[in-house]
Amino acid sequence: MIGRIAGTLIEKNPPQLVIDCQGVGYEVDVPMSTFYNLPALGEKVVLLTHLAIREDAHILFGFGSAEERATFRQLIKISGVGARTALSILSGMSVADLAQAITVQEAGRLTRIPGIGKKTAERLLLELKGKLGADLFTSTEASAGGDHSADILNALLALGYSDKEARLALKTIPKDSNVSDGIKLALKALSKA
């Protein structure tokens, strides 16, 4: 399995790139979220990858972050969701937005993505519940005032922390913390871990 690719970016044709690695040009398909953060042509680039082997092709998918790749891998495990659909989902919304949509079970946000119908959106919500964007509001958290935990969690996810790390840090924050203080306390807790 090819897990990472580093080389010179020589072509950009959304969603496909060509990366030159010591004279060999690798075609890599990337979500638009990764595409928008690429350097200029001729610059060095490093991507995490997932190699999909099919009967008729070997396709290399590239991602700018470990969270994107992990989410892609969760998506392709779902029946009826192939690699192209997973790439489309990650192009249509960030990992944090997808996690939030799953947490609040909001199928409408998923159906706005081209190629995702109502049934596929409902299947995604069902299959990913607890795996991505685990339930944020348990009955105890919802009853304890100051519902800033969702904002703090989203901020940590946006900073690149995994869902698991962010949730563990969230448990160390007093419930009455505002968003700014909560993020500071969570980052302090994460730096000690």
Backbone as JSON Lines, residues from 0, in Angstrom:
{"i":0,"aa":"M","n":[0.86,-1.18,0.0],"ca":[0.0,0.0,0.0],"c":[0.89,1.23,0.0]}
{"i":1,"aa":"I","n":[0.56,2.2,-0.81],"ca":[1.28,3.47,-0.84],"c":[0.58,4.38,0.16]}
{"i":2,"aa":"G","n":[1.28,4.8,1.21],"ca":[0.67,5.6,2.27],"c":[0.96,7.08,2.19]}
{"i":3,"aa":"R","n":[2.0,7.45,1.44],"ca":[2.41,8.85,1.38],"c":[3.18,9.07,0.09]}
{"i":4,"aa":"I","n":[3.02,10.25,-0.47],"ca":[3.77,10.57,-1.69],"c":[4.36,11.97,-1.53]}
{"i":5,"aa":"A","n":[5.63,12.1,-1.9],"ca":[6.31,13.4,-1.82],"c":[7.06,13.61,-3.13]}
{"i":6,"aa":"G","n":[6.9,14.76,-3.71],"ca":[7.57,15.05,-4.97],"c":[7.25,16.44,-5.45]}
{"i":7,"aa":"T","n":[7.45,16.66,-6.75],"ca":[7.22,17.95,-7.36],"c":[5.88,17.94,-8.09]}
{"i":8,"aa":"L","n":[5.07,18.93,-7.83],"ca":[3.77,19.05,-8.48],"c":[3.98,19.53,-9.9]}
{"i":9,"aa":"I","n":[3.62,18.68,-10.9],"ca":[3.87,19.09,-12.29],"c":[2.6,19.33,-13.1]}
{"i":10,"aa":"E","n":[1.44,18.82,-12.63],"ca":[0.17,19.08,-13.33],"c":[-0.96,19.21,-12.33]}
{"i":11,"aa":"K","n":[-1.91,20.11,-12.65],"ca":[-3.14,20.28,-11.85],"c":[-4.31,20.3,-12.81]}
{"i":12,"aa":"N","n":[-5.1,19.26,-12.8],"ca":[-6.33,19.18,-13.58],"c":[-7.42,18.64,-12.66]}
{"i":13,"aa":"P","n":[-8.15,19.53,-11.98],"ca":[-9.08,19.08,-10.93],"c":[-9.97,17.93,-11.39]}
{"i":14,"aa":"P","n":[-10.1,16.89,-10.6],"ca":[-9.52,16.66,-9.28],"c":[-8.19,15.89,-9.34]}
{"i":15,"aa":"Q","n":[-7.55,15.84,-10.5],"ca":[-6.35,15.03,-10.64],"c":[-5.08,15.87,-10.69]}
{"i":16,"aa":"L","n":[-4.04,15.32,-10.07],"ca":[-2.71,15.94,-10.07],"c":[-1.73,14.95,-10.65]}
{"i":17,"aa":"V","n":[-0.59,15.45,-11.07],"ca":[0.53,14.59,-11.41],"c":[1.7,15.06,-10.55]}
{"i":18,"aa":"I","n":[2.25,14.12,-9.79],"ca":[3.37,14.42,-8.9],"c":[4.58,13.64,-9.39]}
{"i":19,"aa":"D","n":[5.66,14.38,-9.68],"ca":[6.89,13.76,-10.15],"c":[7.73,13.33,-8.94]}
{"i":20,"aa":"C","n":[7.98,12.03,-8.85],"ca":[8.81,11.47,-7.78],"c":[10.03,10.83,-8.41]}
{"i":21,"aa":"Q","n":[11.1,11.57,-8.5],"ca":[12.36,11.12,-9.07],"c":[12.19,10.53,-10.47]}
{"i":22,"aa":"G","n":[11.49,11.26,-11.31],"ca":[11.34,10.87,-12.7],"c":[10.1,10.07,-13.02]}
{"i":23,"aa":"V","n":[9.34,9.64,-12.0],"ca":[8.1,8.89,-12.23],"c":[6.94,9.82,-11.88]}
{"i":24,"aa":"G","n":[6.02,10.0,-12.82],"ca":[4.86,10.86,-12.59],"c":[3.67,10.05,-12.1]}
{"i":25,"aa":"Y","n":[3.24,10.31,-10.89],"ca":[2.09,9.6,-10.3],"c":[0.84,10.45,-10.46]}
{"i":26,"aa":"E","n":[-0.23,9.85,-11.01],"ca":[-1.52,10.51,-11.08],"c":[-2.22,10.3,-9.75]}
{"i":27,"aa":"V","n":[-2.66,11.38,-9.14],"ca":[-3.3,11.32,-7.82],"c":[-4.6,12.11,-7.88]}
{"i":28,"aa":"D","n":[-5.7,11.48,-7.47],"ca":[-6.99,12.16,-7.39],"c":[-7.14,12.72,-5.98]}
{"i":29,"aa":"V","n":[-7.53,13.99,-5.88],"ca":[-7.66,14.63,-4.57],"c":[-9.01,15.32,-4.44]}
{"i":30,"aa":"P","n":[-9.53,15.44,-3.19],"ca":[-10.75,16.24,-3.0],"c":[-10.41,17.72,-3.2]}
{"i":31,"aa":"M","n":[-11.41,18.51,-3.48],"ca":[-11.18,19.93,-3.75],"c":[-10.62,20.66,-2.52]}
{"i":32,"aa":"S","n":[-10.94,20.18,-1.32],"ca":[-10.39,20.8,-0.11],"c":[-8.87,20.7,-0.1]}
{"i":33,"aa":"T","n":[-8.32,19.61,-0.58],"ca":[-6.87,19.45,-0.69],"c":[-6.36,20.24,-1.89]}
{"i":34,"aa":"F","n":[-7.1,20.2,-2.99],"ca":[-6.69,20.88,-4.22],"c":[-6.46,22.38,-3.99]}
{"i":35,"aa":"Y","n":[-7.37,23.01,-3.24],"ca":[-7.28,24.46,-3.02],"c":[-6.06,24.83,-2.17]}
{"i":36,"aa":"N","n":[-5.51,23.88,-1.42],"ca":[-4.37,24.17,-0.55],"c":[-3.04,23.73,-1.14]}
{"i":37,"aa":"L","n":[-3.02,23.38,-2.41],"ca":[-1.79,22.94,-3.05],"c":[-0.86,24.1,-3.36]}
{"i":38,"aa":"P","n":[0.45,23.83,-3.38],"ca":[1.4,24.88,-3.79],"c":[1.33,25.07,-5.31]}
{"i":39,"aa":"A","n":[2.11,26.0,-5.82],"ca":[2.16,26.28,-7.26],"c":[2.87,25.14,-8.0]}
{"i":40,"aa":"L","n":[2.64,25.08,-9.31],"ca":[3.32,24.08,-10.13],"c":[4.84,24.25,-9.99]}
{"i":41,"aa":"G","n":[5.53,23.12,-9.95],"ca":[6.98,23.15,-9.8],"c":[7.45,23.15,-8.35]}
{"i":42,"aa":"E","n":[6.5,23.27,-7.42],"ca":[6.83,23.26,-5.99],"c":[6.76,21.85,-5.44]}
{"i":43,"aa":"K","n":[7.39,21.65,-4.3],"ca":[7.35,20.35,-3.61],"c":[5.98,20.2,-2.93]}
{"i":44,"aa":"V","n":[5.49,18.97,-2.94],"ca":[4.2,18.67,-2.3],"c":[4.31,17.31,-1.6]}
{"i":45,"aa":"V","n":[3.62,17.2,-0.45],"ca":[3.56,15.94,0.29],"c":[2.09,15.67,0.57]}
{"i":46,"aa":"L","n":[1.62,14.48,0.19],"ca":[0.24,14.1,0.43],"c":[0.19,12.72,1.07]}
{"i":47,"aa":"L","n":[-0.78,12.51,1.94],"ca":[-1.09,11.18,2.44],"c":[-1.94,10.52,1.38]}
{"i":48,"aa":"T","n":[-1.8,9.21,1.19],"ca":[-2.51,8.58,0.07],"c":[-3.28,7.33,0.5]}
{"i":49,"aa":"H","n":[-4.18,6.96,-0.38],"ca":[-4.93,5.71,-0.28],"c":[-4.93,5.09,-1.67]}
{"i":50,"aa":"L","n":[-4.48,3.87,-1.78],"ca":[-4.43,3.18,-3.06],"c":[-5.65,2.27,-3.18]}
{"i":51,"aa":"A","n":[-6.47,2.51,-4.19],"ca":[-7.64,1.67,-4.45],"c":[-7.3,0.75,-5.62]}
{"i":52,"aa":"I","n":[-7.4,-0.54,-5.38],"ca":[-7.1,-1.51,-6.43],"c":[-8.41,-2.14,-6.88]}
{"i":53,"aa":"R","n":[-8.7,-1.93,-8.16],"ca":[-9.89,-2.52,-8.76],"c":[-9.45,-3.48,-9.85]}
{"i":54,"aa":"E","n":[-10.39,-4.19,-10.38],"ca":[-10.09,-5.15,-11.44],"c":[-9.51,-4.47,-12.67]}
{"i":55,"aa":"D","n":[-10.01,-3.27,-12.96],"ca":[-9.59,-2.57,-14.18],"c":[-8.64,-1.4,-13.96]}
{"i":56,"aa":"A","n":[-8.31,-1.08,-12.69],"ca":[-7.45,0.08,-12.45],"c":[-6.87,0.1,-11.05]}
{"i":57,"aa":"H","n":[-5.74,0.76,-10.91],"ca":[-5.16,1.09,-9.61],"c":[-5.21,2.61,-9.52]}
{"i":58,"aa":"I","n":[-5.95,3.12,-8.54],"ca":[-6.15,4.56,-8.44],"c":[-5.58,5.05,-7.12]}
{"i":59,"aa":"L","n":[-4.78,6.11,-7.2],"ca":[-4.17,6.69,-6.02],"c":[-4.92,7.96,-5.64]}
{"i":60,"aa":"F","n":[-5.4,8.01,-4.39],"ca":[-6.1,9.18,-3.88],"c":[-5.2,9.89,-2.89]}
{"i":61,"aa":"G","n":[-5.14,11.22,-2.95],"ca":[-4.27,12.0,-2.07],"c":[-5.06,12.93,-1.16]}
{"i":62,"aa":"F","n":[-4.5,13.17,0.03],"ca":[-5.18,13.99,1.03],"c":[-4.17,14.88,1.75]}
{"i":63,"aa":"G","n":[-4.6,16.08,2.08],"ca":[-3.74,17.03,2.76],"c":[-3.62,16.8,4.25]}
{"i":64,"aa":"S","n":[-4.54,16.01,4.84],"ca":[-4.49,15.76,6.29],"c":[-4.88,14.31,6.59]}
{"i":65,"aa":"A","n":[-4.44,13.86,7.74],"ca":[-4.76,12.5,8.18],"c":[-6.26,12.35,8.42]}
{"i":66,"aa":"E","n":[-6.92,13.42,8.88],"ca":[-8.36,13.36,9.14],"c":[-9.13,13.15,7.84]}
{"i":67,"aa":"E","n":[-8.71,13.84,6.78],"ca":[-9.38,13.66,5.48],"c":[-9.24,12.22,5.0]}
{"i":68,"aa":"R","n":[-8.04,11.66,5.11],"ca":[-7.83,10.29,4.64],"c":[-8.63,9.31,5.49]}
{"i":69,"aa":"A","n":[-8.63,9.5,6.81],"ca":[-9.39,8.6,7.69],"c":[-10.89,8.67,7.39]}
{"i":70,"aa":"T","n":[-11.38,9.88,7.12],"ca":[-12.79,10.05,6.78],"c":[-13.1,9.38,5.44]}
{"i":71,"aa":"F","n":[-12.22,9.55,4.46],"ca":[-12.37,8.89,3.17],"c":[-12.48,7.37,3.36]}
{"i":72,"aa":"R","n":[-11.61,6.82,4.18],"ca":[-11.61,5.37,4.43],"c":[-12.89,4.92,5.12]}
{"i":73,"aa":"Q","n":[-13.42,5.75,6.03],"ca":[-14.7,5.42,6.67],"c":[-15.83,5.44,5.63]}
{"i":74,"aa":"L","n":[-15.8,6.44,4.75],"ca":[-16.85,6.58,3.75],"c":[-16.89,5.4,2.78]}
{"i":75,"aa":"I","n":[-15.73,4.95,2.31],"ca":[-15.75,3.88,1.3],"c":[-16.11,2.52,1.89]}
{"i":76,"aa":"K","n":[-16.16,2.4,3.21],"ca":[-16.61,1.16,3.85],"c":[-18.13,1.01,3.77]}
{"i":77,"aa":"I","n":[-18.82,2.1,3.52],"ca":[-20.28,2.1,3.49],"c":[-20.78,1.55,2.17]}
{"i":78,"aa":"S","n":[-21.72,0.64,2.25],"ca":[-22.31,0.03,1.06],"c":[-22.93,1.1,0.17]}
{"i":79,"aa":"G","n":[-22.57,1.07,-1.1],"ca":[-23.12,2.03,-2.06],"c":[-22.33,3.31,-2.18]}
{"i":80,"aa":"V","n":[-21.28,3.47,-1.37],"ca":[-20.44,4.66,-1.45],"c":[-19.08,4.23,-1.97]}
{"i":81,"aa":"G","n":[-18.8,4.6,-3.2],"ca":[-17.51,4.27,-3.79],"c":[-16.5,5.38,-3.57]}
{"i":82,"aa":"A","n":[-15.32,5.18,-4.1],"ca":[-14.24,6.15,-3.93],"c":[-14.6,7.51,-4.55]}
{"i":83,"aa":"R","n":[-15.23,7.51,-5.71],"ca":[-15.6,8.78,-6.37],"c":[-16.64,9.55,-5.54]}
{"i":84,"aa":"T","n":[-17.6,8.82,-4.98],"ca":[-18.62,9.47,-4.14],"c":[-17.98,10.03,-2.88]}
{"i":85,"aa":"A","n":[-17.07,9.27,-2.27],"ca":[-16.38,9.72,-1.07],"c":[-15.57,10.98,-1.37]}
{"i":86,"aa":"L","n":[-14.92,11.01,-2.53],"ca":[-14.14,12.18,-2.94],"c":[-15.08,13.38,-3.13]}
{"i":87,"aa":"S","n":[-16.25,13.13,-3.7],"ca":[-17.23,14.18,-3.91],"c":[-17.72,14.74,-2.57]}
{"i":88,"aa":"I","n":[-17.93,13.86,-1.59],"ca":[-18.38,14.31,-0.26],"c":[-17.32,15.2,0.37]}
{"i":89,"aa":"L","n":[-16.06,14.77,0.31],"ca":[-14.98,15.56,0.91],"c":[-14.71,16.84,0.13]}
{"i":90,"aa":"S","n":[-15.09,16.87,-1.14],"ca":[-14.96,18.1,-1.92],"c":[-16.09,19.07,-1.58]}
{"i":91,"aa":"G","n":[-17.24,18.51,-1.2],"ca":[-18.42,19.34,-0.93],"c":[-18.49,19.9,0.48]}
{"i":92,"aa":"M","n":[-17.79,19.27,1.42],"ca":[-17.8,19.77,2.8],"c":[-16.55,19.32,3.54]}
{"i":93,"aa":"S","n":[-16.16,20.1,4.52],"ca":[-14.95,19.77,5.3],"c":[-15.26,18.59,6.22]}
{"i":94,"aa":"V","n":[-14.22,17.99,6.76],"ca":[-14.38,16.88,7.7],"c":[-15.16,17.35,8.92]}
{"i":95,"aa":"A","n":[-14.86,18.56,9.4],"ca":[-15.56,19.1,10.56],"c":[-17.04,19.3,10.26]}
{"i":96,"aa":"D","n":[-17.37,19.82,9.07],"ca":[-18.77,20.01,8.69],"c":[-19.49,18.68,8.56]}
{"i":97,"aa":"L","n":[-18.83,17.68,8.0],"ca":[-19.42,16.36,7.87],"c":[-19.67,15.76,9.25]}
{"i":98,"aa":"A","n":[-18.7,15.89,10.15],"ca":[-18.85,15.38,11.51],"c":[-20.02,16.06,12.22]}
{"i":99,"aa":"Q","n":[-20.15,17.36,12.0],"ca":[-21.25,18.1,12.62],"c":[-22.6,17.66,12.05]}
{"i":100,"aa":"A","n":[-22.66,17.46,10.73],"ca":[-23.91,17.0,10.1],"c":[-24.31,15.63,10.63]}
{"i":101,"aa":"I","n":[-23.33,14.77,10.87],"ca":[-23.61,13.44,11.4],"c":[-24.04,13.52,12.85]}
{"i":102,"aa":"T","n":[-23.38,14.39,13.61],"ca":[-23.71,14.55,15.03],"c":[-25.16,14.98,15.21]}
{"i":103,"aa":"V","n":[-25.6,15.95,14.41],"ca":[-26.97,16.45,14.54],"c":[-27.95,15.74,13.6]}
{"i":104,"aa":"Q","n":[-27.43,14.71,12.88],"ca":[-28.26,13.91,11.97],"c":[-29.0,14.8,10.96]}
{"i":105,"aa":"E","n":[-28.26,15.62,10.25],"ca":[-28.8,16.57,9.3],"c":[-28.58,16.1,7.85]}
{"i":106,"aa":"A","n":[-29.53,15.35,7.32],"ca":[-29.41,14.79,5.97],"c":[-29.42,15.87,4.89]}
{"i":107,"aa":"G","n":[-30.08,16.98,5.15],"ca":[-30.2,18.06,4.17],"c":[-28.85,18.61,3.72]}
{"i":108,"aa":"R","n":[-27.89,18.68,4.63],"ca":[-26.57,19.19,4.26],"c":[-25.86,18.23,3.31]}
{"i":109,"aa":"L","n":[-26.1,16.94,3.49],"ca":[-25.46,15.94,2.63],"c":[-26.09,15.89,1.24]}
{"i":110,"aa":"T","n":[-27.4,16.09,1.17],"ca":[-28.07,16.0,-0.13],"c":[-27.71,17.17,-1.04]}
{"i":111,"aa":"R","n":[-27.09,18.22,-0.51],"ca":[-26.66,19.35,-1.34],"c":[-25.42,18.99,-2.16]}
{"i":112,"aa":"I","n":[-24.76,17.9,-1.8],"ca":[-23.56,17.47,-2.52],"c":[-24.0,16.72,-3.77]}
{"i":113,"aa":"P","n":[-23.45,17.06,-4.93],"ca":[-23.83,16.36,-6.17],"c":[-23.57,14.85,-6.05]}
{"i":114,"aa":"G","n":[-24.57,14.07,-6.44],"ca":[-24.43,12.62,-6.41],"c":[-24.93,11.97,-5.13]}
{"i":115,"aa":"I","n":[-25.34,12.78,-4.14],"ca":[-25.84,12.25,-2.88],"c":[-27.33,12.5,-2.8]}
{"i":116,"aa":"G","n":[-28.08,11.42,-2.89],"ca":[-29.53,11.52,-2.78],"c":[-29.98,11.32,-1.34]}
{"i":117,"aa":"K","n":[-31.28,11.35,-1.15],"ca":[-31.84,11.25,0.2],"c":[-31.49,9.9,0.86]}
{"i":118,"aa":"K","n":[-31.61,8.81,0.1],"ca":[-31.33,7.49,0.68],"c":[-29.86,7.33,1.04]}
{"i":119,"aa":"T","n":[-28.98,7.8,0.18],"ca":[-27.54,7.71,0.46],"c":[-27.2,8.57,1.67]}
{"i":120,"aa":"A","n":[-27.77,9.75,1.76],"ca":[-27.52,10.64,2.9],"c":[-27.97,9.97,4.2]}
{"i":121,"aa":"E","n":[-29.15,9.35,4.18],"ca":[-29.64,8.67,5.38],"c":[-28.76,7.49,5.76]}
{"i":122,"aa":"R","n":[-28.27,6.77,4.75],"ca":[-27.37,5.64,5.01],"c":[-26.06,6.14,5.63]}
{"i":123,"aa":"L","n":[-25.55,7.24,5.09],"ca":[-24.32,7.84,5.64],"c":[-24.51,8.23,7.1]}
{"i":124,"aa":"L","n":[-25.62,8.88,7.41],"ca":[-25.88,9.3,8.78],"c":[-25.96,8.1,9.72]}
{"i":125,"aa":"L","n":[-26.61,7.06,9.26],"ca":[-26.77,5.85,10.09],"c":[-25.44,5.13,10.28]}
{"i":126,"aa":"E","n":[-24.71,4.92,9.21],"ca":[-23.46,4.16,9.26],"c":[-22.34,4.89,10.0]}
{"i":127,"aa":"L","n":[-22.3,6.22,9.87],"ca":[-21.2,6.99,10.47],"c":[-21.49,7.48,11.88]}
{"i":128,"aa":"K","n":[-22.72,7.31,12.33],"ca":[-23.07,7.74,13.68],"c":[-22.2,6.96,14.68]}
{"i":129,"aa":"G","n":[-21.52,7.68,15.52],"ca":[-20.65,7.06,16.5],"c":[-19.22,6.83,16.0]}
{"i":130,"aa":"K","n":[-19.03,6.9,14.68],"ca":[-17.69,6.72,14.11],"c":[-17.07,8.06,13.74]}
{"i":131,"aa":"L","n":[-17.91,8.94,13.27],"ca":[-17.46,10.27,12.86],"c":[-18.46,11.26,13.43]}
{"i":132,"aa":"G","n":[-18.0,12.18,14.25],"ca":[-18.93,13.13,14.85],"c":[-19.86,12.44,15.82]}
{"i":133,"aa":"A","n":[-19.27,11.63,16.71],"ca":[-20.07,10.9,17.7],"c":[-20.99,11.87,18.43]}
{"i":134,"aa":"D","n":[-22.07,11.33,18.96],"ca":[-23.09,12.18,19.58],"c":[-22.49,13.15,20.57]}
{"i":135,"aa":"L","n":[-22.65,14.41,20.29],"ca":[-22.07,15.48,21.1],"c":[-22.94,15.77,22.31]}
{"i":136,"aa":"F","n":[-24.2,15.64,22.13],"ca":[-25.11,16.04,23.21],"c":[-25.75,14.83,23.87]}
{"i":137,"aa":"T","n":[-25.11,14.34,24.91],"ca":[-25.76,13.31,25.71],"c":[-26.69,14.05,26.65]}
{"i":138,"aa":"S","n":[-27.56,13.35,27.31],"ca":[-28.55,14.02,28.15],"c":[-27.89,14.84,29.25]}
{"i":139,"aa":"T","n":[-26.75,14.39,29.81],"ca":[-26.1,15.16,30.87],"c":[-25.46,16.42,30.32]}
{"i":140,"aa":"E","n":[-24.84,16.34,29.15],"ca":[-24.21,17.52,28.57],"c":[-25.26,18.54,28.17]}
{"i":141,"aa":"A","n":[-26.36,18.1,27.64],"ca":[-27.4,19.02,27.17],"c":[-28.05,19.74,28.34]}
{"i":142,"aa":"S","n":[-28.19,19.06,29.49],"ca":[-28.84,19.69,30.63],"c":[-27.91,20.64,31.38]}
{"i":143,"aa":"A","n":[-26.6,20.4,31.31],"ca":[-25.65,21.31,31.95],"c":[-25.51,22.53,31.07]}
{"i":144,"aa":"G","n":[-25.89,23.72,31.56],"ca":[-25.96,24.93,30.75],"c":[-24.7,25.22,29.94]}
{"i":145,"aa":"G","n":[-24.71,26.29,29.18],"ca":[-23.57,26.7,28.39],"c":[-23.21,25.7,27.31]}
{"i":146,"aa":"D","n":[-24.0,25.65,26.27],"ca":[-23.77,24.7,25.18],"c":[-22.67,25.19,24.24]}
{"i":147,"aa":"H","n":[-21.48,25.4,24.78],"ca":[-20.37,25.84,23.96],"c":[-19.5,24.66,23.52]}
{"i":148,"aa":"S","n":[-19.84,23.48,23.98],"ca":[-19.01,22.31,23.67],"c":[-18.94,22.05,22.17]}
{"i":149,"aa":"A","n":[-20.03,22.27,21.45],"ca":[-20.02,22.04,20.0],"c":[-19.08,23.0,19.3]}
{"i":150,"aa":"D","n":[-19.09,24.28,19.71],"ca":[-18.21,25.27,19.11],"c":[-16.74,24.97,19.41]}
{"i":151,"aa":"I","n":[-16.47,24.56,20.64],"ca":[-15.1,24.23,21.04],"c":[-14.62,23.01,20.28]}
{"i":152,"aa":"L","n":[-15.48,22.0,20.17],"ca":[-15.13,20.79,19.44],"c":[-14.82,21.11,17.97]}
{"i":153,"aa":"N","n":[-15.67,21.89,17.34],"ca":[-15.46,22.26,15.93],"c":[-14.16,23.03,15.74]}
{"i":154,"aa":"A","n":[-13.82,23.9,16.71],"ca":[-12.57,24.66,16.63],"c":[-11.37,23.72,16.7]}
{"i":155,"aa":"L","n":[-11.44,22.73,17.6],"ca":[-10.34,21.77,17.73],"c":[-10.21,20.91,16.48]}
{"i":156,"aa":"L","n":[-11.34,20.51,15.91],"ca":[-11.3,19.73,14.67],"c":[-10.71,20.56,13.53]}
{"i":157,"aa":"A","n":[-11.07,21.83,13.49],"ca":[-10.54,22.72,12.45],"c":[-9.04,22.94,12.6]}
{"i":158,"aa":"L","n":[-8.55,22.83,13.83],"ca":[-7.11,22.98,14.07],"c":[-6.33,21.71,13.75]}
{"i":159,"aa":"G","n":[-7.05,20.65,13.36],"ca":[-6.38,19.44,12.91],"c":[-6.33,18.31,13.93]}
{"i":160,"aa":"Y","n":[-6.95,18.49,15.1],"ca":[-6.97,17.4,16.08],"c":[-8.01,16.37,15.66]}
{"i":161,"aa":"S","n":[-7.76,15.13,16.01],"ca":[-8.71,14.07,15.67],"c":[-9.96,14.21,16.54]}
{"i":162,"aa":"D","n":[-11.03,13.57,16.11],"ca":[-12.29,13.61,16.84],"c":[-12.08,13.07,18.26]}
{"i":163,"aa":"K","n":[-11.32,11.98,18.37],"ca":[-11.07,11.35,19.67],"c":[-10.3,12.29,20.59]}
{"i":164,"aa":"E","n":[-9.23,12.9,20.07],"ca":[-8.42,13.84,20.87],"c":[-9.27,15.03,21.33]}
{"i":165,"aa":"A","n":[-10.06,15.57,20.42],"ca":[-10.88,16.74,20.73],"c":[-11.9,16.42,21.82]}
{"i":166,"aa":"R","n":[-12.53,15.25,21.73],"ca":[-13.53,14.87,22.73],"c":[-12.91,14.63,24.1]}
{"i":167,"aa":"L","n":[-11.72,14.03,24.12],"ca":[-11.03,13.83,25.41],"c":[-10.69,15.17,26.05]}
{"i":168,"aa":"A","n":[-10.21,16.11,25.24],"ca":[-9.88,17.44,25.75],"c":[-11.14,18.17,26.22]}
{"i":169,"aa":"L","n":[-12.25,17.95,25.53],"ca":[-13.52,18.59,25.87],"c":[-13.99,18.19,27.27]}
{"i":170,"aa":"K","n":[-13.68,16.96,27.67],"ca":[-14.1,16.46,28.98],"c":[-13.36,17.16,30.13]}
{"i":171,"aa":"T","n":[-12.2,17.77,29.84],"ca":[-11.42,18.44,30.89],"c":[-11.85,19.89,31.11]}
{"i":172,"aa":"I","n":[-12.74,20.37,30.28],"ca":[-13.15,21.79,30.33],"c":[-14.37,21.95,31.22]}
{"i":173,"aa":"P","n":[-14.35,22.93,32.15],"ca":[-15.54,23.2,32.97],"c":[-16.72,23.57,32.06]}
{"i":174,"aa":"K","n":[-17.9,23.11,32.42],"ca":[-19.1,23.32,31.59],"c":[-19.47,24.78,31.4]}
{"i":175,"aa":"D","n":[-19.09,25.63,32.36],"ca":[-19.48,27.04,32.27],"c":[-18.46,27.89,31.51]}
{"i":176,"aa":"S","n":[-17.46,27.25,30.88],"ca":[-16.45,28.0,30.12],"c":[-17.05,28.58,28.84]}
{"i":177,"aa":"N","n":[-16.6,29.81,28.5],"ca":[-17.03,30.35,27.21],"c":[-16.16,29.73,26.12]}
{"i":178,"aa":"V","n":[-16.45,30.01,24.86],"ca":[-15.76,29.37,23.74],"c":[-14.26,29.67,23.76]}
{"i":179,"aa":"S","n":[-13.9,30.92,23.92],"ca":[-12.49,31.31,23.89],"c":[-11.69,30.63,25.0]}
{"i":180,"aa":"D","n":[-12.21,30.7,26.23],"ca":[-11.52,30.06,27.36],"c":[-11.5,28.54,27.2]}
{"i":181,"aa":"G","n":[-12.59,27.99,26.69],"ca":[-12.68,26.55,26.49],"c":[-11.63,26.05,25.51]}
{"i":182,"aa":"I","n":[-11.43,26.79,24.42],"ca":[-10.42,26.41,23.42],"c":[-9.02,26.47,24.04]}
{"i":183,"aa":"K","n":[-8.76,27.54,24.8],"ca":[-7.45,27.67,25.46],"c":[-7.19,26.51,26.4]}
{"i":184,"aa":"L","n":[-8.2,26.17,27.23],"ca":[-8.05,25.06,28.18],"c":[-7.87,23.73,27.46]}
{"i":185,"aa":"A","n":[-8.6,23.54,26.37],"ca":[-8.49,22.29,25.6],"c":[-7.11,22.17,24.97]}
{"i":186,"aa":"L","n":[-6.6,23.27,24.42],"ca":[-5.26,23.23,23.82],"c":[-4.2,22.96,24.86]}
{"i":187,"aa":"K","n":[-4.38,23.51,26.07],"ca":[-3.45,23.25,27.17],"c":[-3.48,21.75,27.53]}
{"i":188,"aa":"A","n":[-4.68,21.19,27.6],"ca":[-4.83,19.76,27.93],"c":[-4.21,18.89,26.83]}
{"i":189,"aa":"L","n":[-4.4,19.29,25.58],"ca":[-3.85,18.52,24.45],"c":[-2.33,18.59,24.4]}
{"i":190,"aa":"S","n":[-1.76,19.72,24.82],"ca":[-0.3,19.84,24.79],"c":[0.36,18.98,25.85]}
{"i":191,"aa":"K","n":[-0.37,18.66,26.92],"ca":[0.15,17.81,27.99],"c":[0.05,16.32,27.63]}
{"i":192,"aa":"A","n":[-0.87,16.0,26.73],"ca":[-1.12,14.59,26.39],"c":[0.01,13.99,25.59]}
